[in-house]
Amino acid sequence: MPRHRITQSDVAAMAGVSQATVSFVLNGNTPAGVRIGEETRQRVLDAIRITGYTANPLAQRLAGGLTQILGVFTYEATFPRAGRDFYGPFLVGIEHAAERLGVDLLLFTSAPATGGRRQLTRDGWQRLGVADGCLLLGQHEDRGELQHLLDTNYPFVFIGKRGSDGGRLPYVGADYVGATTRQVDRLVALGHRHLGYVGVRGTDQPTLDRVEGYRTALKARGLTPSFVESDDVATAAGEILARSLTAVVVAPENHPEELADELERRGARVPGDVSVLLLGQPHHPRRGGRRWSGFSVPREEMGVRALYLLSRLVADDGGRRDRETRRASAVPDAELHQLLNCPDVEGATAAPAPSSAGPDPASA
């Protein structure tokens, strides 16, 4: 026969109290005017221990409590398909933080997908309600969905910098602007004056920030930006050599290994003739491949920080069921928008500018 599931009614019967009293003891709070004596409270706790009762998290949620479950929703598939994967370190950091906080994680995977992208529309909203709050990550989010979450006061944090009306959207991201600026300064310090940015200028936030950092650094040095916007590696390599660029910066998704191979196939030495700095660590590094110069994105730390921020927002939310009731967050604005430093990497793909690089364009 199936074992009888212990309920609050069973605990109440053993302790000789009402079911409401058991609920008050479990939730740790009582309504105004209700007082539970220490002896009564102890009888309830003893009955819980003897019966082995555990609260049903969904029932707790309906009662207005917290489930100690935090969700993770990804707009794209994130589980690694190889030994090393871009999203893997984020998930490692999230898991480590969950262990320290003593919370469980719930990965939302059943949301309908359109064109390879998951959406929160339709019953996706109801599914999020199982968790006290949710982490969101992915490159192709729906801004309307994020605005809906803000409007309903549902606690969430986006992993990756995201803008919003009034700056209300909480995120933990990487400081791509500052990190890219440092790489350009690094190349200028090596004598480079003909620098290019390789890759299509998309509208995703990391690309916008990298381009901003590149432009900012060149403007401060009085140098002119040069963009090599091609998805084709052969075309990009040809443009780099035709423009006599002595150094380029490139994002990991823009095929840096293949680009360097193509430059060398055309007779250019990397980094002797063309330095190549990587704006983030390789997504799928080759075995025995190049030791890239550039910066790395602190993905694991971002996962940790994001879950800690989410736990703060959930605690601030207090498990309120009436999310239409707005109130100011107790979490400071500086903590709602966190940008982490991207450490520089000293690799083997940056070198001083060749002596035949030509005149300084800033003085031409």
Secondary structure, 3 states (H helix, E strand, C coil): CCCCCCCHHHHHHHHCCCHHHHHHHHHCCCCCCCCCCHHHHHHHHHHHHHHCCCCCHHHHHHCCCCCCEEEEEECCCCCCCCCCCCCHHHHHHHHHHHHHHCCEEEEECCCCEECCEECCCCCHHHHHCCCCEEEEECCCCCHHHHHHHHHCCCCEEEECCCCCHHHCCCEEEECHHHHHHHHHHHHHHCCCCCEEEECCCCCCHHHHHHHHHHHHHHHHHCCCCCEECCCCHHHHHHHHHHCCCCEEEECHHHCHHHHHHHHHHCCCCCCCCCEEEEECCCCCCCCCCCCCEEECCCHHHHHHHHHHHHHHHHHHHCCCCCCCCCCCCCCCHHHHEEEECCCEECCCCCCCCCCCCCCCCCCC
